[in-house]
Amino acid sequence: MHEPVAPARVTIVGGGLTGAAAAVQLARARPGLAITVVEPRQEVGRGLAYTAPDPDHRLNAAPEGHTLDPDDPGDLQRWIRANGVLANDPESVAENGVVYVRRDDYGRYVGDRLREQPGIRHLRDAAIDLVPGTTSMSVRTAAGAALECELAIIATGNARPRLPSPLEALAGHPAVMEDPGDLARIRAIAPDARVLLVGGALTALDIASTLVRRGHRGRITVISRRGLRPRPHRRAPPSPDGPSVFERTMGPIPPFVLEVGSAPTVRKLLRALRRRIAEVEAQGGEWQTAFDELRDVVWRFWPAVEPADKRRFLRRLRPWYDVHRFRAPPQNVALVEAAEREGRVCYRVLRIASAEPRDDGIAVNGETYDAIVNCTGLDPAAGAADNPVLAALLERGILTGDPSGLGFAVDAECRPLARNGVAQARLRVLGPPAAGTFGDPLGAPFIVPQVRRALPGMLAVLDCYPRP
């Protein structure tokens, strides 16, 4: 008789959305795998984005693009119905019928699906090192575990926000809140406090919504270097007969992008997008339709853009791209704009030149505030030095920075490229840390299909390393 073959082992470092999507898709594609998700938080699936239980922090897009498995785009909608989400949160339904669920509810959905899937265990621990072997990988943890596996996945997501200069000198000051996800501190801000939100995008909209809903009476000032705000969603609801976001993402490149050629530049792409927007609007449509056609296939053409051109985009155009890409939930817009009309919220164009503590608060460019909240957002390029696994892999040359300056260099299968240029067969980097290579795996509708594209290669690795 043959002895039973032990299941192939997968260790996922990071238990946010990316780690959960990878675990669920692997477990469904290959029942019998032994999958361990190493995540120090009590709950898996929330990460940074879906941890805060604030009723005004919502997904900024419809549910159909937020399921964990692109083969089942209606899964989240079924979960919403089964759990009475709309009854408990009637405000989630916008005027045009699109649902914007609370991020806390979405975190529950991800956790539920992960717990329901056989073959996945959550190790509540912190990974501190990852050591390659000849036929396996070994993930070391803070508690002393050594997890041998045939495949390891880096799914560390985004680093915690950092204070921009010159506010970084005030880190630790009681009036300065580096992490906007620390809702206990946000809610402890005095109702009459003069509040400064640094950054004008979705994070600032969330924090302003939290304060306004709580009846904050003091002036809330929102500053950014360019004065940009997240753009609105289209007025018309998406057609129920149209392709899902997953189908668009995995589908063909639209003609106006193909016309740019095989050596795209950011300038050519921008011109092509503007022409396409004008064409759509001339036909009675909205700019979001044209923008989404380009956004959905960024991962296809971004690798062909020259690194120097990518760096120019990130340095000069990324803020404009982001405010069109990451749109605002209409519920939050209505709440904050009402407070703005009342004079409680003020948006200003301002670059911080100086910041210093005073007896009556923090002076920024000479103007005094009682509380400052860092709303500069998440960045996958930041924080590698604070993550011991990433720092160790960078030091050994197993991970290298992407030439764009954003995240880590990976190949088409999400295998990290070592210092010698060789792809690491038993290691994958998924989600935001791969943004430099693919351009936009920065939200569920793009992380989930990225995992799916990497799935065949990951399964092939597991098939090649059976355990006796």
Secondary structure, DSSP 8 states (H G I E B T S, - for coil): --------EEEEE--SHHHHHHHHHHHHHSTT-EEEEE-SSSSSS-TTTT----TT-B-SS-GGG--S-TT-TTHHHHHHHHTTHHHH-GGGB-TTS-B--BHHHHHHHHHHHHHHSTTEEEE-S-EEEEEE-SS-EEEEETTS-EEEESEEEE----------TTGGGGTT-TTEES-TT-HHHHHTS-TT--EEEE--SHHHHHHHHHHHHTT--S-EEEEESS-----B--SS---TTS--HHHHHHS---HHHHTT-SS--HHHHHHHHHHHHHHHHHTT--HHHHHHHHHTTHHHHGGGS-HHHHHHIIIIIHHHHHHHHS-B-HHHHHHHHHHHHTTSEEEEE-----EEEETTEEEETTEEESEEEE-----TTS-GGGSHHHHHHHHHTSS-B-TTSSSB-B-TTS-BB-TTS-B-TTEEE-SGGGHHHHS---SHHHHHHHHHHHHHHHHHHHHH----
